Amino acid sequence: MQRIHRRRGRRGSRNPDPALFPRRLLIACGALALAALVATLAWPGAPYRVTTGDGHGRGLSQHGAFESAQDGWNAERILAHYYPGAELGRIAPTLLRVRLQTQDDSSLDTYADAGAIVAGRALEPGQVAHLTALPDGGANVLVTLGCDGEVVWQGATDDPWVYPIDLGPNRPPAEHLRLCGGTGYRGALGVALEDGAARTVNEVDVEDYLLGVVPTEMQANWADKGAGEALRAQAVAARSYALAEQRYDYAQTCDSTDCQMYPGTEREDPRAAVAVASTAGTVLLRDGHLLRSEYSAAPDGGEPADIDTFEIGPLPADLPPNPYLRPDPVPQDPRVDTAIDGPTAIQVEYQRIGGEQSAVGAPVGPELDLPLGAGTYQLFANGVIIATETLGAQVVDFDTLLSMIPENP
């Protein structure tokens, strides 16, 4: 079977100059092509060959994703290739608990530059909390000045967690909890026992977690090499994989190659952060359940996987919500129009990629409805941006667009 992810020749002179096309013809061609595009994005079944190997030796190939992204594939097409038959779904903001295997059999010694909270007490900047798990599910607590300084307070608590001063996601570095002599973590840090052995757990918003995973599992500088869509595909696969897991009573997943590499904040990178933010909440599903979407660094580009051989996790609706987000606003009186017009998803994406200085160039028409009622699209000098509720906003180049138009209608 021919591997469709292999690199093809670079795009060249096929890109049309929109000035050579009457606008009505361009829009008509665009609508026809977009109809085909919407059908493609519905992810029809595709032939596949069952892969072999254990763990992450199957599924998305990071190197194959890199090559495909350089060839103009978007993240959704990359995922559809490697996980044929899977569906894209959405999740609400949710928390994830991660076993920090690098801390196994150790006490938790942590602080934050801005202060923290433990056992209902506020830690001032410079104070460090030391937690040791107890068999009853609580913890002994020792608070010191600095990691090895004078004892300020000691006691026990039935809440074995150290919390940052603000539990919301995407907090600044001063609020991240840091390990004495180690890295920093977003979210809260806690302790547990597993058959009498000490374990450290990071409870973190899944999007904050991915800020550490994506640039560790894949090179963030691929975004500088025309493969930003590979990072977006990695973000979706990693999000789905973690949330489909349930390895322990006290944590869903871990921070090593047994699960996914997660070194806290030390590898975070703004290029990977863009990939995480632009796919926020997007997951892979099988039969409505989260797909444990394994992936690998297969150097030969890998093959599409048989997703029926992958484990599945909970339904998105069964994930634990993040209770630390700001509450939903109070519903307004429906008789009062309080709506405030903001930028559309297409406008946001257009500005993100650089506006008129980007590869798509200047707009050549207004936003229009996609065929089949799937969303909206807008034509630009060198491409199209489409936006759907499931896939978000994404760029489609003219080569892809025109390849979908039958030559002999």
N, C-alpha and C positions, 0 to 999 in steps of 0.2 A: 504493500500500500504506500502510495506517495505521501511523504510527510509534508503537510501543507504549511507547516510553520517554518520551513527552511527559508533562508533569506533569498529574496528575489532582487532583480536589478533595481537600482535607485530610480526614483521618479525623475523624469527629465522634462522634455519639452511638451508633454501631453497637456499640461495645465493650460486651459484656455484663457484667453484674454476676454473678460466679460464685455469689453467694449465691442467685440466682434459679434456678440449675440444680442439680438433684440431682447429686451427685458422679459417680454411675455414668454418667449421661447425658453429663456433661461429658467424662469420660474416653473414653466410646465415640465421641463426636463428634471428640474430639482424635485418637483412633487412626485413625478413618476419614480425617480430613483429613491426618494425617501420612502415611498410605499414599499419598495423592495427592501430597503434598509430596516424599516419597522418589522417586516416579516422575518428578516434575518435575526434581529434582536429578540425575537420571540423564542429563540434557541430551539429550533427543531432538532430532532435526534440526528446524530451524525455517526458514521461508521467509526468503530474504534477497535483497537487491539488491546486485550487485557494485559496490563503490565505485571511484572513479577517483582519480587523483592519485599522486604519488610520495611515497616515504618515509613519514613519519608522518601523511600526510593521510588515513589510513584506519584502520579498527579502532576501538577504544574512543574515544569522545568524552568528554573530561574534563568538559565542561559538561553533556553528556547524563547522565553518571554522577552528577554533582552533583544534578541534578533528580530522577533516579530514586531516588537514596539518600534525598532528602528525602521522597519519596513512599512510602518504606518498603521499597524493594528492598534485599536484601542483596547483598554483593559477588558471590556466586556467581551470582545471577540477572542482575546487570549484565554479568558476563563471558559468561554463556551467551547473552545477547542480542547482544552485539557480536562474539562469536567462535562463531557457531553451528556445532555439530559438533565443537568442540574438547573435549578431556577434561581433567579435573583430575588431576594426578599429584603425586607427592612425590619430593623429592630428599634425599639425605644432605647434611650440611654440606660445602660445597665452596668452593674458592678461585677468585677471578676476577682476571685481570690487566687493568688499565685503562691505556690510553695517555693521559697527561696532556698534551693538545695545548697547553694554556696554557704548558707548559714546553718546547715544541719548540725545538731548536737552542740549548739552555742546558745548563750543567752542573747537577748536583743538589747543592744546598746545604741541608742539613737537620740537625735536632737534635730532641731531646725533653727536656722539663723534668726528667724522671726519669732521663735518660741513655739510651743506645742501644748497639747493637753493629754494628761494621763491620770487615771483614777479620779476623774472629776476635778483635777487640780491643773492650774495653768503653769506651764514651764516657762520661765523667763529666758530670753536669749542668753546663751552661755550655760544653761542647765541641761543636763543629760539624764535621760530615763534609762534604767537598766531593768528589764523584765525577765523573770524566770517562770516558766509555766508550772502550774500546780495540777495535781490529778483531778481536782474538782472542776476544772475548766477555767479557773481564775489564774492569777499570777501574783508573785511577790514583786514589789516595786522598790527600787532604790533610786533616788534622785541625787545627783552629784553636781558640783561645779566643774565643768569640763569632763572629759571622759574618765579621768583618773583622780579627780579632785575631792574636796571635802564633801561629806554626806550632808545634804540639805534636808532630806525627808526619806522615810522608809515606811512600808506598810504592805498591805495586801489588797487586792481588788478582785471583784468577780467580772470585771470588764478588761480582758487582757490585751488591750490595744493602746497604741500611742497615735493620737490624731493630730493632723496639722491644724493651724488656727482657723483655716477655712477649708471645708471638706468638698467644695465644688471642684469640677475638673478644670484643667488648663490653668493652674495657679502658677505664680512666679517662682523662680528658684529659691528665694529666701524662705518660702513656705514648704519646700520639699523636705521630707525627713531624710536625714543622712545617718549612715552607720559609722560608728567610730572606726576610723581607719579604712572606710569603704566608700561606696558610691551612694548616690541619692535616689530616693523613690518618691513618686507622686502618690497621693492617697495616704492610707493609714498602714501602720505596721503592727502586727500582733504575734502572739506566741501560742503554741498548741503542743500537745504530746501525741506521739504516735507509737504505741507499744512501749511507752516509757521514754522514748527518745524525743529530744527537744526539736521543735520545728519552728521556723519563722515564716510568717505569711504576710503578703502585701495585698491589701484590699484596695482596688483601684478601678476607676472608670475605664471601661474597655478601650475608649479612644486614647486616653492617657497611656494605657499599657502599650498600645500599638506604636506610640511615639518612640518607645525603646526597642520594640521588636523589629519593625520594618527596616531601619537602617543597620540593624545587626544581622538580619537574615539576608539582606540584599544591599548592594553598594548604592548609597545615596547619590554618588556622583554619576550614576547611570542617567540621572535626569539631565545632566549636562551633555550627554552623548546621544540625545534624541530618544531616550528610552524611559521617559517619565511614566508612560502607560504601564510599563512593567512593574514599577513601584506601586501604582494604583492596583494592579492585579494582585500583587503580593499582599497589600493591605487587606483586600477582601478575603483572600484565602486564609491569611493569618487570623483575622477576626473570626471567621467561621470556625476554623480549627479550634481555637481556644474556647469558644463558647459552647462547642459540641462536647468538650471534655468533661469528665467527672471522675477524676483519679482518686481523690481522697475524701474522707468525711469533712475535712477542714479546708479544702482547697480544690478548685476545679482542675488546675493545671500546674506546671512547674516552670522553672526558669532556665533549664539546661537543654541540651540536644535530645534528651528523653522526650521533651515536649517541643518548645520553641525557645530559642536563645533570647533571654531578656535580662540585660545588665542594668536595669533601672534607667536612670537619666544620662548615664555617661556617654552613650553613643547617639543621643538625639541629634537630629540634623534638620534644618528648615526645609530641605528638599523632600525628605521623607514625610515631614509634617504636612506638606501640601498634599501629598498622596493620601494620607490618612484623612485629612479634613475633607477632601473632595469626594471621598467614598464613605463618609461617616454614616454608620448605621446599615451599610449594605453588606449582605451575607449571602452565602450559597445554601440552597435548601434541596433536600430530596424528600419527596412526599410530605412537604410542609415542615419538615424537621431540619434543624441545623446540620449541615454536612461537615463531617470531620475531614476537611479538605487537605489531605496530605500534599506535600510538595517536596522538591529536591533540587539539588544543583547538578542534575544530570548533564554532563558536558556535551552529549550528542543531541541535545534538544528535546529528548524524551518523547513520549507518545501519549495520546489521549488515554484516560483511565476508564475502567469500568467502575462507575460510582456506586454500583450495587455491592461492591466488595468493601466499601468504606463504611465505617460506623456512623451512626447518626446520633444527635443529641436531642435536647428538648425542642419543643415548639417555641418560636420567638415570644409568644404571649406568656410562656412559663418562665422566662428569664427574670432574675431578681431586678427590680427597678433600682435606679440610683436615687436614694431618698435625699441626697445632699444637693440636688439641683434646686434652683429657685422654683417655687410653686407656680403653677399655671396662673395667669392673670384672672382676676374676677371677671366673669362674663358681663359684658356690657348690655345695656338696655337695647334690644333689637330695633327699637324705634329711633335710636340715635346712631347716626352714621359716624363712627369713630375711626374708620379705616384710614390708614396712611399709606399712600402709594410708595413702594420702595423699588429698587432695581429688580428686574426679572432675573431668573437663573441664567439666561443667555447673556444678559448684560454683565452679570458678575463674572461669568467665565471669560467673556471677551476682555474685560479689564484685567483678569488674572493672567491671561496669556500675553498681555502687552498692548491691547487695543489696536489702533491702526498700524503700529510698528510691529505687530505680530505677523506670523506667517499667513494668516488669513486675510490681512489687509483691511481695506475700508468696507463698510456695509454698502450693499447695492440694492437694498430693499428693506421693508419693515419686517417685524416678526409676524409669521403666519402660522396657521394651524397645520399640524402634521396630518397626513392622510390617516384614515381610520380612527381619528380622534385620539391619537396616541400622545400628543403633546404639542410643542411648538418648534419652529425652526426659523432661521434667518440666514439669508444669502450674503456672502461677502465676496470680495474680489477673487480670492484664491481658495474658497472653501465654504463650508456651511457649518453652523453650530446648531445642534438639535438639543432639545430638552424634554425629558419625560419624567414622570413622577418616580419611576423605579430606578432609572439609570442616571438621573441628574443631567447636567449639561455636558456636552462633549463635541469636539471638532471632527468633522468629516471632510477630507480633502476631495478635490474635484476628480482625481483619478478613481477613488473609491465610488464617488457619486456616479460618474459617467459609466463605470464598468457595470452598473446595475441597469442601465438603460438598454433594452433590446435593440440590436442594430437593424433588425427587420421586423418592425412591429406589424 
